[in-house]
Amino acid sequence: MAFWTAFLPKTRRRLSKDGIHLEKIRYWSDALSRDVGRGGELLAKYDPRDLSRIFVRQPGGRFLRPAIAIWPIHR
């Protein structure tokens, strides 16, 4: 995965309590919940041909793949 994501465009996004927003789409993963409220921005890499595929680097350096959040998230 590291090789493949190396060639994807990247952007920085702020993680809010309702997830990460990219191109008017909201993404969420339960693995991100512990990082909500820490401030700062996370690196997001995405496939511009398929916006269902984004990869977010967690503060520890690992990439995870959040899903498109369809329902409101109340946390």
C-alpha positions as CSV (number, residue, x, y, z in Angstrom):
1,M,0.0,0.0,0.0
2,A,2.9,2.4,0.7
3,F,4.1,2.1,-2.9
4,W,0.6,2.7,-4.3
5,T,-0.2,5.7,-2.1
6,A,3.1,7.3,-2.8
7,F,1.8,8.3,-6.2
8,L,-1.6,9.7,-5.1
9,P,-2.3,13.4,-4.7
10,K,-2.2,14.7,-1.2
11,T,-3.9,17.3,0.9
12,R,-4.2,18.3,4.5
13,R,-7.5,18.1,6.3
14,R,-8.7,18.9,9.8
15,L,-10.4,16.1,11.6
16,S,-13.6,17.2,13.2
17,K,-16.1,15.3,15.3
18,D,-18.1,14.4,12.2
19,G,-15.0,13.2,10.3
20,I,-12.8,14.4,7.4
21,H,-14.3,16.4,4.6
22,L,-12.9,16.2,1.1
23,E,-14.6,17.4,-2.1
24,K,-17.9,17.9,-0.2
25,I,-17.8,14.2,1.0
26,R,-17.5,13.3,4.6
27,Y,-15.4,10.3,5.6
28,W,-15.2,8.5,9.0
29,S,-13.5,5.6,10.7
30,D,-13.9,4.5,14.3
31,A,-10.0,4.4,14.4
32,L,-10.1,8.2,14.0
33,S,-12.2,8.8,17.1
34,R,-9.3,8.9,19.5
35,D,-7.7,11.8,17.4
36,V,-10.8,14.1,17.4
37,G,-10.0,17.3,19.3
38,R,-6.3,17.0,19.2
39,G,-6.0,19.9,16.7
40,G,-3.8,20.1,13.7
41,E,-4.4,18.5,10.4
42,L,-4.0,15.0,9.0
43,L,-2.5,14.1,5.7
44,A,-5.0,12.6,3.3
45,K,-4.2,10.9,0.0
46,Y,-6.9,10.2,-2.5
47,D,-7.6,8.8,-5.9
48,P,-9.1,11.6,-8.0
49,R,-10.8,9.1,-10.3
50,D,-12.5,7.3,-7.4
51,L,-13.2,9.5,-4.3
52,S,-14.5,6.4,-2.4
53,R,-10.8,5.6,-1.9
54,I,-9.0,7.9,0.4
55,F,-6.2,7.1,2.8
56,V,-5.6,9.2,6.0
57,R,-2.3,9.1,7.9
58,Q,-2.8,8.8,11.6
59,P,-0.4,10.7,14.0
60,G,1.5,7.4,14.5
61,G,2.3,7.3,10.7
62,R,0.0,4.5,9.7
63,F,-2.5,5.0,6.9
64,L,-6.1,3.9,7.3
65,R,-8.9,3.9,4.8
66,P,-12.1,5.6,6.2
67,A,-15.4,5.0,4.7
68,I,-17.8,7.5,3.2
69,A,-20.1,8.6,6.1
70,I,-23.7,8.6,4.9
71,W,-25.5,9.0,8.2
72,P,-24.9,11.8,10.7
73,I,-22.4,10.9,13.4
74,H,-23.3,11.9,16.9
75,R,-20.3,11.5,19.3
